[in-house]
Amino acid sequence: MNKQGKFGARVFLMDTEVVYVRQTVKRGAAENAPYVIDKEAVGEGEGQKFVNIADDKGIAGAIRAALNGRL
């Protein structure tokens, strides 16, 4: 597992049917350092995922993956 608190997620409602989840990463080591969009995300989803708003399991899974740095 990755260092706790290093990753986060931003969630956007794109339209009435689509939720957009984006990987974030903490900028800096300070406790109050901001989380910014992870532009270096690589992998299957490349740090982003579009999910149907009715897919609760998919939304939770995307957020969980982002919080673990694996979106």
HELIX and SHEET records of a PDB file:
HELIX    1   1 ASP A   56  LEU A   67  1                                  12    
SHEET    1   A 3 PHE A   7  LEU A  13  0                                        
SHEET    2   A 3 VAL A  18  LYS A  26 -1                                        
SHEET    3   A 3 TYR A  35  ILE A  37 -1                                        
SHEET    1   B 3 PHE A   7  LEU A  13  0                                        
SHEET    2   B 3 VAL A  18  LYS A  26 -1                                        
SHEET    3   B 3 GLN A  48  ASN A  52 -1                                        
END                                                                             
